[in-house]
Amino acid sequence: MSAASMPQVHLADDRLTRGPWIYSRRIDSADQEVHPGALVEVIDASGRFVGHALANPYSDVGLRFINRGRRNALAHPERFLYDRLKRAADLRRRTLRLEEVTDAYRVCHGEGDLLPGLVVDRLGPWLVCEHHALGFWNLRAEVETALKRLYPGARIAHRVPGSARRAEGFVDLGMEEGLDPETEETIVTEYGLRHPVQPGFGHKTGFFCDQRDNRQRVARLAPGRTVLDLCCNTGGFALHSALAGARSVTAVDLDETVLERAQRAARLNDLDVEFHHLDAFDYLRGALEAAQTWQVVVLDPPKLAAGRRDADGAMHKYSDLNTLAMGAVADGGLLATFSCSGAVDLPTFLGMVFQAGRRADRRLRLLEVVGAGPDHPQEPDFARSRYLKGALLAVD
């Protein structure tokens, strides 16, 4: 990564964009060949310096800004990257003091930490770097050097999710295979509960750090109540509810691998949870036929909309699933429902939930709107950085 002879990319207009992305259709030209993932200077149509970005001609997102300030800010790019990551790590460790309650948290949240396309999660002794931008994949050695200074002794793994491999041109560059790390299973701790995880494998980086605070919200409501955790993944909501003193806990997921890990976590923590390997739709239909209900129901499905083009179809699935879930809530019970689809905004999600209540003929009272924990900060000009949204509702 060198600031010397940095290529320039010229925009087709002078329109000021506050967010961190510039789509390829707004790019006019480059003054020299720009290799995929290169660090470039961005110049508007009037010849003014706009900022520094990672460029990728293979992607719809042609430019990802890492600096909108001074032109000499990238005079020492490695130092710049270290300073950005240090600021992100300090927020979690010194300001939020997350290490007092967990050793599993997000160190860097991409756009929310002004490093668009780079996600870093701490999972016990591991730091898992998830690259959503080809530019940061190319800079992985520099990222690793900075992280080793910030977390001495940490083991570091790099991965690229399948969606990014396609969107960022990894496949076209012959980099489709062999990107996932080789890691062994480790134990992470969250509010005293131990979770076995394999860093870098499974959904996201291997563990849902974003739901940490919401697991505590549900656990505080669980004592003495019956709890159903739908799409439970590795069992976070179910396990914390059981630890908090729920009268009974049932957990459901279709993925055998994550369900097996959830079962091992229950044994590791000596907790009684009833697990079912079933699709959530099928399980709920069976429960409704048997007139079975729970006092607390958690619905946390996987991402159903990968992008805006998938949003309409995803909303139908979300609506059907929420309608069924509301039928499984005992009268006067609680529903915690979530969506992690960044392409679905909060007003659309809440509108769907309220419509599902009407379809289920249930009266809803919105108690709280929730999202990811503070280690997943939102960039104000980039709403998708606050991708996780949820609602806690009383259901009559």
HELIX and SHEET records of a PDB file:
HELIX    1   1 SER A   24  ARG A   26  5                                   3    
HELIX    2   2 ARG A   71  LEU A   74  5                                   4    
HELIX    3   3 PRO A   77  ASP A   90  1                                  14    
HELIX    4   4 LEU A   91  THR A   95  3                                   5    
HELIX    5   5 LEU A   98  GLU A  100  5                                   3    
HELIX    6   6 GLY A  110  ASP A  113  5                                   4    
HELIX    7   7 LEU A  134  ASN A  138  1                                   5    
HELIX    8   8 ARG A  140  LEU A  150  1                                  11    
HELIX    9   9 GLY A  162  ALA A  167  1                                   6    
HELIX   10  10 CYS A  209  GLN A  211  5                                   3    
HELIX   11  11 ARG A  212  LEU A  221  1                                  10    
HELIX   12  12 GLY A  236  ALA A  244  1                                   9    
HELIX   13  13 GLU A  256  LEU A  268  1                                  13    
HELIX   14  14 ALA A  280  GLU A  289  1                                  10    
HELIX   15  15 ARG A  308  ASP A  310  5                                   3    
HELIX   16  16 ALA A  311  GLY A  327  1                                  17    
HELIX   17  17 LEU A  346  ARG A  359  1                                  14    
HELIX   18  18 ALA A  383  SER A  385  5                                   3    
SHEET    1   A 6 TRP A  21  TYR A  23  0                                        
SHEET    2   A 6 VAL A  61  ASN A  67 -1                                        
SHEET    3   A 6 PHE A  49  ALA A  55 -1                                        
SHEET    4   A 6 LEU A  39  ILE A  43 -1                                        
SHEET    5   A 6 GLN A   8  LEU A  11  1                                        
SHEET    6   A 6 ILE A  27  ALA A  30 -1                                        
SHEET    1   B 4 ALA A 104  HIS A 109  0                                        
SHEET    2   B 4 LEU A 118  LEU A 123 -1                                        
SHEET    3   B 4 TRP A 126  HIS A 131 -1                                        
SHEET    4   B 4 ARG A 155  ARG A 159  1                                        
SHEET    1   C 2 THR A 186  GLU A 190  0                                        
SHEET    2   C 2 LEU A 193  VAL A 197 -1                                        
SHEET    1   D 7 GLU A 274  HIS A 277  0                                        
SHEET    2   D 7 SER A 248  ASP A 253  1                                        
SHEET    3   D 7 THR A 226  LEU A 230  1                                        
SHEET    4   D 7 TRP A 294  LEU A 299  1                                        
SHEET    5   D 7 VAL A 329  SER A 339  1                                        
SHEET    6   D 7 LYS A 389  VAL A 395 -1                                        
SHEET    7   D 7 LEU A 364  GLY A 371 -1                                        
END                                                                             
